């Protein structure tokens, strides 16, 4: 199974900060990667698919990049509603595997 | 508007079988554009993919659970279901059902989740 390693596991940031989360795959997955946001007590929400395509309705401050084994989720200017946990998911092959998550907390 | 709703018991005894159903409204489960899947999340932990089914009945399972899991689909009721046998405390989790696009692949709609606790 492909292992997805996310870093950092948590971070503290202030409103307005630029935030970057990375996800590394244990083998090449082309651009078959999605990013999901999860708030406490809620289901995950799709933010980005295909490594860099913004899901409809998702604010443009979110962006994704990367291909192969290294991927990045960037929040250009952190907003209060962005404090949440973020997960990557590789869609390249089965079994589908998630990263361990990155919790974004208020500094 | 598409909605997915999990239903089933919130408490299961050790060694018993969990049965959950996901009812889909606002879209046909028989569409060739989507898979339907189950994902779970133990308390305070990350997400784990359990398995996925196509309307035709084609399934893919997580190897870590494959010997214990069955996912099925009932197109007449617009539902799909999860059975997980030989439950232990380690299976205590929130279980989510979700729709997965075939292309481009992604879980684009999720149910609200159902907490299942394994305890005697």
Interface residues (C-beta under 8 A of the other chain):
Chain A: X1 X32 X34 X36 X38 X42 X43 X44 X45 X46 X49 X50 X53 X55 X87 X89 X91 X94 X95 X96 X97 X98 X99 X100 X101
Chain B: X39 X46 X47 X48 X49 X52 X60 X61 X62 X63 X64 X96 X98 X101 X104 X105 X106 X107 X108 X110 X111 X112 X113
